[in-house]
Amino acid sequence: MARRRRRRLAPYVFVAPYALFLVGFGIAPAVYGFYTSLFTDDTDAGTTFAPLTNWGEVLTDYRLADSARNVATYVALWLPSMLVLIFAIALVLHARPGRFAAAMRLVYYVPGAITGSAAALLWLFMVSPQVSPFSPLLDLLGVENATEAVSGNTPLILALMGIAIHAGGWILIVYAALAALPRDVLEAAVIDGASSWQVAMRVKFPMVSRYAALILIATFAAGTQVFVEPTVLATGVPGQISSTWSINQLAYYYATQQGDFGKAAALSLALLLVGLVVALFVIYRTKFYRIDRGLS
């Protein structure tokens, strides 16, 4: 009986630390943010309860449309490219096991150690012809300085940064999933005459395709909350990137430049709501949990 009790309690013990962090750093701040968004601060009237005022002002702010368009362009460039790259590289590495695959997994993962502001600074050097290792290519494209490279190309540069930073870790996860596939299933496909391409696309990929939904949810949430990278890039190329380029930057502007935490909270919650809606849509359309439980 004691052993059975320990087995029943084991899952809750493993989940408990995550649940505590989720409540402390996820749910509680969201609840407090919602409470903050219901009040407005006025110099004359002081703090007043106005549940719709902040939301109305945020959603009608002319800067929101530009910020949303910038983020949408960035995510549209980043997400599909990274999904294709992750699964393509993971499938190739799994098809060529051995020392080469092990070495390449390390190579792909290393860029992920350089994140946030450090990555943005690194890319500032990479797009500066004077110091960039890709200066011949930049010269061929007619780029004379970092300002010209960043001007008008910010979503593309951020997408390349995002792929370099995040793809490596996901490649390892998908590769681990491929390595756990039943060997008898793969061998049966080969015996039936399937080519390497057919085994990869018709056997391996369908069996690990649920990871595409997981990657999509996580990367969409990260992409819509982009903040550090455009902020650092803006300091390197003054006047080329707006201080409200992304939605998160606009929320930061409300809080730090205007001192309006109600509007900042409302915009942050709106962004959270978009992420939740997209996550639920992906989970529903891909039957994510049903696949995990083996019901489909």
C-alpha positions as CSV (number, residue, x, y, z in Angstrom):
1,M,0.0,0.0,0.0
2,A,2.8,2.4,0.9
3,R,4.5,1.7,-2.5
4,R,1.2,2.3,-4.4
5,R,0.7,5.6,-2.5
6,R,4.2,6.8,-3.4
7,R,3.6,5.9,-7.1
8,R,0.3,7.9,-7.0
9,L,2.0,10.9,-5.4
10,A,5.1,10.9,-7.6
11,P,3.5,12.8,-10.5
12,Y,2.2,15.5,-8.2
13,V,5.7,15.9,-6.6
14,F,7.3,16.4,-10.0
15,V,4.6,18.9,-11.1
16,A,4.5,20.9,-7.8
17,P,7.6,23.1,-8.4
18,Y,6.3,24.1,-11.9
19,A,2.8,24.8,-10.4
20,L,4.3,27.0,-7.8
21,F,6.3,29.0,-10.3
22,L,3.2,29.2,-12.6
23,V,1.1,30.6,-9.9
24,G,3.8,33.0,-8.5
25,F,5.2,34.3,-11.8
26,G,2.3,33.7,-14.2
27,I,-1.2,33.6,-12.8
28,A,-0.7,36.1,-9.9
29,P,1.0,38.8,-12.1
30,A,-1.8,38.4,-14.7
31,V,-4.5,38.8,-12.1
32,Y,-2.7,41.9,-10.6
33,G,-2.3,43.2,-14.2
34,F,-6.0,42.8,-14.8
35,Y,-6.7,44.7,-11.6
36,T,-4.3,47.5,-12.5
37,S,-5.9,47.8,-16.0
38,L,-9.3,48.7,-14.4
39,F,-8.0,52.0,-12.8
40,T,-6.8,55.2,-14.3
41,D,-4.5,57.8,-12.8
42,D,-5.4,61.5,-13.2
43,T,-3.5,64.5,-11.8
44,D,-6.8,66.1,-10.6
45,A,-9.1,63.2,-9.8
46,G,-6.4,60.8,-8.6
47,T,-6.9,57.1,-9.1
48,T,-10.4,56.3,-10.4
49,F,-12.2,53.1,-11.3
50,A,-12.7,53.1,-15.0
51,P,-12.8,49.5,-16.3
52,L,-13.0,50.2,-20.0
53,T,-11.0,53.4,-20.3
54,N,-7.5,51.9,-20.5
55,W,-8.6,49.2,-22.9
56,G,-10.3,51.7,-25.2
57,E,-7.3,54.1,-25.3
58,V,-4.9,51.2,-25.9
59,L,-6.9,49.6,-28.7
60,T,-7.4,53.0,-30.4
61,D,-3.8,54.2,-30.1
62,Y,-2.4,54.9,-33.6
63,R,0.9,53.4,-32.6
64,L,-0.6,50.0,-31.9
65,A,-1.4,49.3,-35.6
66,D,2.2,49.9,-36.6
67,S,3.6,47.8,-33.7
68,A,1.2,44.9,-34.5
69,R,2.2,45.1,-38.2
70,N,5.9,45.0,-37.4
71,V,5.5,42.0,-35.0
72,A,3.2,40.2,-37.5
73,T,5.7,40.6,-40.3
74,Y,8.5,39.3,-38.0
75,V,6.5,36.3,-36.8
76,A,5.4,35.5,-40.4
77,L,9.0,35.4,-41.5
78,W,10.3,33.6,-38.5
79,L,7.8,30.8,-37.7
80,P,7.5,29.0,-41.0
81,S,11.3,29.3,-41.7
82,M,12.2,27.9,-38.3
83,L,9.7,25.0,-38.4
84,V,11.0,23.8,-41.8
85,L,14.6,24.2,-40.8
86,I,14.2,22.4,-37.5
87,F,12.5,19.3,-38.9
88,A,14.7,19.2,-42.0
89,I,17.9,19.3,-40.0
90,A,16.6,16.8,-37.4
91,L,15.5,14.3,-40.0
92,V,18.9,14.6,-41.8
93,L,20.9,14.1,-38.6
94,H,18.7,11.1,-37.7
95,A,19.3,9.6,-41.1
96,R,23.1,10.0,-40.7
97,P,23.8,8.8,-37.1
98,G,27.3,8.7,-35.6
99,R,30.0,11.2,-34.7
100,F,29.0,13.6,-37.4
101,A,25.4,13.9,-36.0
102,A,26.7,14.3,-32.5
103,A,29.1,17.0,-33.5
104,M,26.5,18.9,-35.6
105,R,24.0,18.8,-32.7
106,L,26.6,20.7,-30.6
107,V,27.2,23.1,-33.5
108,Y,23.5,23.9,-33.9
109,Y,23.0,24.3,-30.1
110,V,25.9,26.6,-29.4
111,P,24.2,29.8,-30.9
112,G,21.4,29.3,-28.4
113,A,23.8,30.2,-25.6
114,I,23.9,33.7,-27.0
115,T,20.5,35.3,-26.3
116,G,18.8,38.6,-25.9
117,S,20.9,41.7,-25.8
118,A,24.2,39.8,-26.5
119,A,22.7,38.4,-29.7
120,A,21.5,41.8,-30.8
121,L,24.9,43.3,-30.3
122,L,26.5,40.4,-32.1
123,W,24.2,40.9,-35.1
124,L,25.0,44.6,-35.1
125,F,28.6,43.6,-35.8
126,M,27.5,41.0,-38.4
127,V,25.7,43.6,-40.5
128,S,28.4,46.2,-40.2
129,P,30.6,45.8,-43.3
130,Q,33.7,47.3,-41.6
131,V,33.9,44.4,-39.0
132,S,31.5,41.7,-40.3
133,P,32.9,38.3,-41.5
134,F,30.3,38.6,-44.2
135,S,31.6,41.9,-45.5
136,P,32.0,40.6,-49.1
137,L,28.4,39.7,-49.2
138,L,27.3,43.1,-47.7
139,D,29.5,44.9,-50.2
140,L,27.9,42.9,-53.0
141,L,24.5,44.0,-51.8
142,G,25.7,47.6,-51.6
143,V,25.4,47.9,-47.9
144,E,27.9,50.5,-46.6
145,N,27.0,50.6,-42.9
146,A,24.8,49.0,-40.2
147,T,22.2,51.7,-40.6
148,E,21.6,50.8,-44.2
149,A,21.4,47.1,-43.3
150,V,18.9,47.6,-40.5
151,S,16.8,50.3,-42.2
152,G,13.7,48.7,-43.6
153,N,15.0,45.1,-42.9
154,T,14.4,45.0,-39.2
155,P,11.8,42.1,-39.3
156,L,14.2,40.0,-41.5
157,I,17.2,40.6,-39.3
158,L,15.1,39.7,-36.2
159,A,13.9,36.6,-37.9
160,L,17.4,35.5,-38.7
161,M,18.4,36.2,-35.1
162,G,15.4,34.2,-33.8
163,I,16.3,31.2,-36.0
164,A,20.0,31.3,-34.9
165,I,19.0,31.6,-31.2
166,H,16.1,29.2,-30.9
167,A,16.4,26.6,-33.6
168,G,19.3,24.6,-32.0
169,G,17.4,23.7,-28.9
170,W,14.3,22.6,-30.8
171,I,16.5,20.5,-33.2
172,L,17.8,18.6,-30.2
173,I,14.3,18.0,-28.9
174,V,13.0,16.8,-32.3
175,Y,16.1,14.6,-32.8
176,A,15.6,13.0,-29.4
177,A,12.0,12.2,-30.4
178,L,13.2,10.7,-33.7
179,A,15.7,8.6,-31.8
180,A,13.0,7.2,-29.6
181,L,10.9,5.9,-32.5
182,P,10.4,2.1,-32.6
183,R,13.2,0.6,-34.8
184,D,10.9,-2.2,-36.0
185,V,8.5,0.3,-37.6
186,L,11.4,2.0,-39.5
187,E,12.9,-1.3,-40.5
188,A,9.5,-2.6,-41.7
189,A,9.2,0.5,-44.0
190,V,12.6,-0.2,-45.5
191,I,11.8,-3.8,-46.0
192,D,8.6,-2.8,-47.8
193,G,10.8,-0.8,-50.3
194,A,10.4,2.7,-48.9
195,S,13.2,5.1,-49.9
196,S,15.0,7.3,-47.4
197,W,12.8,10.2,-48.4
198,Q,9.6,8.2,-48.0
199,V,10.7,6.9,-44.6
200,A,11.4,10.4,-43.5
201,M,8.3,12.1,-44.8
202,R,5.7,9.3,-44.5
203,V,6.9,7.4,-41.3
204,K,9.2,9.6,-39.2
205,F,7.6,13.0,-39.7
206,P,4.0,11.9,-38.9
207,M,5.2,10.2,-35.7
208,V,6.8,13.3,-34.4
209,S,4.6,15.9,-36.0
210,R,3.0,16.8,-32.7
211,Y,6.2,18.6,-31.8
212,A,5.4,21.0,-34.6
213,A,2.4,22.2,-32.6
214,L,4.5,22.5,-29.4
215,I,7.1,24.5,-31.3
216,L,4.4,26.7,-32.9
217,I,2.8,27.6,-29.6
218,A,6.1,28.3,-27.8
219,T,7.7,30.3,-30.6
220,F,4.5,32.3,-31.4
221,A,4.4,33.4,-27.7
222,A,8.1,34.3,-27.8
223,G,7.8,36.1,-31.1
224,T,4.8,38.3,-30.2
225,Q,6.6,39.4,-27.0
226,V,9.9,40.4,-28.8
227,F,11.4,43.3,-26.9
228,V,15.1,43.1,-26.1
229,E,16.4,42.6,-29.7
230,P,14.7,45.6,-31.4
231,T,15.6,47.8,-28.3
232,V,19.3,47.0,-28.5
233,L,19.3,47.3,-32.3
234,A,17.7,50.7,-32.0
235,T,20.6,51.9,-29.8
236,G,23.1,50.8,-32.4
237,V,21.3,52.5,-35.3
238,P,19.7,55.7,-33.9
239,G,16.6,56.9,-35.7
240,Q,16.1,53.7,-37.7
241,I,13.9,51.7,-35.2
242,S,11.1,53.3,-33.3
243,S,11.0,53.0,-29.5
244,T,7.5,51.5,-29.9
245,W,8.5,49.1,-32.8
246,S,7.0,46.1,-31.1
247,I,3.9,45.7,-28.9
248,N,6.0,45.0,-25.8
249,Q,8.0,48.1,-26.4
250,L,4.7,50.1,-26.6
251,A,3.6,48.7,-23.3
252,Y,7.0,49.6,-21.9
253,Y,6.6,53.1,-23.2
254,Y,3.3,53.5,-21.4
255,A,4.8,52.4,-18.1
256,T,8.2,54.2,-18.2
257,Q,7.6,57.3,-20.4
258,Q,4.0,58.1,-19.5
259,G,3.8,56.5,-16.1
260,D,0.5,54.9,-17.1
261,F,0.6,51.4,-15.7
262,G,-3.1,50.9,-16.3
263,K,-2.6,51.2,-20.1
264,A,0.6,49.1,-19.9
265,A,-1.3,46.3,-18.1
266,A,-4.2,46.4,-20.5
267,L,-1.9,46.1,-23.5
268,S,0.1,43.3,-21.9
269,L,-3.1,41.4,-21.1
270,A,-4.3,41.9,-24.7
271,L,-1.1,40.3,-25.9
272,L,-1.5,37.5,-23.4
273,L,-5.0,36.9,-24.7
274,V,-3.9,36.7,-28.3
275,G,-1.2,34.1,-27.3
276,L,-3.8,32.0,-25.4
277,V,-6.3,32.1,-28.3
278,V,-3.6,30.9,-30.8
279,A,-2.4,28.2,-28.4
280,L,-5.9,26.9,-27.9
281,F,-6.6,27.0,-31.6
282,V,-3.4,25.0,-32.4
283,I,-4.1,22.5,-29.7
284,Y,-7.7,22.0,-31.0
285,R,-6.8,21.8,-34.6
286,T,-3.8,19.4,-34.1
287,K,-5.6,17.3,-31.4
288,F,-2.4,17.7,-29.5
289,Y,-3.3,16.0,-26.2
290,R,-5.3,13.3,-27.9
291,I,-2.2,12.4,-29.9
292,D,-0.2,12.3,-26.6
293,R,-2.7,9.9,-25.1
294,G,-2.7,7.7,-28.1
295,L,-6.4,8.2,-28.8
296,S,-6.0,9.0,-32.5
